[in-house]
Amino acid sequence: MPKNKFQEVVFTILMVFVMVYAMICYNISLNIRGMTNAVFLMAFHELVIMGPAAFVLDFFFFGSLSKKLAFRVVNPCQDRPIFVILAISSLTVCLMCPSMSLIATLLFKNAGSQFVAVWLQTTAMNFPMAFFWQIFFAGPLVRAVFGQLFREKESQVLKEEEAYLEGGAAR
């Protein structure tokens, strides 16, 4: 998990890409009533709009809010890490899905006077996919990739701390 602001930015970018790209592919395939290879390319057109929107929402608003809400239910110092991760991930989906569905409804749905109904339907259609995609695929994948990206740096810091505590660098 991220240890500083730079790592938070990297983690958020990775998670936004994996989640938003998949959700765009899902929504396009719903709209055209099936999945085709072309969907993967079509999704990139919406990604340039929805990706930055998701980054701003998650990094500046919902990332910290989902942690605050999760820590009402779980205690990171006492509970198993998987429960903390699941609580944060679940609450992030609960906050992001309606918000991103709202943005998608405004930009892509042409809802007109049925805006609220279309937004609620979009949210209801997106929520199960977003939840299960986050819990079973995006979350584990991004945490694994992130761990590989920052493993060397973390182990280097641990080595330096160990050398300092043993008197190597301090002498």
N, C-alpha and C positions, 0 to 999 in steps of 0.2 A: 504494500500500500504506500501511497505517496508520503514522503517525509518532509518535503518543503514545497514552496510555491511552484518552482519549475517542474517538479515531479507531478504536482497536481494538474498543471497545464497539460503535460504530456499524457497523463492518465485520462483526463477529460477528453482530449482530442481523440485518443484511441477509442474510448468508449462511445463517444458521439459518432464517430465514423461507423463503427460496427453496428450500433443500435439504429441510427438514422438510416443508413443505407439499407439495412434489412427491412425496416418498417416501410420505406419508400417502395422497395421491391414488392412487399406484401400488398400495399395499397394499390399499386399499379396493376398487379395481377388480379386483385379484386375488381378493379375498374374494367379490365379487358376480359374478365371472366376466365382467366387461366394464366399459367406461368409459361413464358416462352424465353428463349435466349435473349431476345430483344429487350426484355424487361431489365436485364442487368445493365444495359447501356442507357436505356431511357431513365433509369434511376439517377444517373449522374447529373442530369439536367436539373432535377429537383434538389439534389444534394448540395449544390452551391448556394441554395437559398435556405434550406432547412438545417443544414449542418451548422452554419454560424448562429442561427436562431437557437438551436439546441445547446450549443456551447455557452452562449450568453446566459440562457436560462439556468443551465446546470452549474456553471462555474460561479456565477455571481448571486444566484438566488437559491435554487433548490438543492444544491449540493450540501450546503451547510444546514439548511432547514431540514432536510431528510435525516441528517445525522442527529440534530437536536431532537427531532421527533422519535427517532429510533432509540436514542438513549433514555427515553422515558420508559421503554419496554425492556431493553437489554442494557447490561452494564459491561462495557468493554474490559474492565479490570477483573470481572468475576465470571462472565459467561464465556462459553467456548467461542473462538473466533468465527466459526461458521455461522453461529446464530447472530452475531453482530453483523456479519456481511449480508446475510439474508434479510435482516431487518432494514438495514440501510438501502439495499437494492430494491426491496419491496416498496419502501416509502418513496424512493426516487421515481419508480414507475408510477406510483399513485399520484405524484405531483407532475411529472413530465408528460405522461400520456394525455391527460385532458388539455394541457397547455399546448402541446405540439399538435394535437387534433384540432384545437381552436385555430392555430395558425394555418394549418392545412385547409381547414374549412374556409377560412377567409381568402386564401390565395388560390385554391384549386377547385373548389366544389361548386361555385356559382349557385349558392343556396338561396339567394334572394330572400323572400319573406319567410321561408322555412329554415332560416339560419340556425335557430336554437335546436330544432329537431334534427337537422343534418349534423350539427356539431355533436349532439348527444349520441346519435347513431354511429358517427365516425369514432367517437371515444369508445363506445361499447364494442365495436368491431376490432378496434386496435388494442384494447386493454389485454385480452387474453394472450394475444401474440406477443405484445411487448413484455408482459410479465414472464411468460415461459421462455422467451428468447433471452431475456436478461438473466434469469436464474440458471438456466441450463446450458446456454451457449455463450452469449456475449460476455457475461461476467467472468466465468472461468477462463475464457480465451484471453480477454484483455488483461486479467490479473496474471496469467501465465506469461504473456508477451511482455508486460510491464516488468515482471520479476526478472525476466531474462535481460531486459534493457538496463536495469539498474542493479543487477546482482554484483557485477564487478566493482562498481563504485561503492556499494554497501560493504562488500567484503574488504575492500581496500581501507575503508574507514575503520572497520573492526580491527584490521591488522595494525593500523597506526595507533589506535587506542590501546591495543594489547601491548605493543612495543613501548608506548609511553608509560603505561602502568607498570611494566616490568623494569622500567628505568632506561630502556634503550635510547629513546629520543630525548629524555629529560636530562641525561648526564652530559 
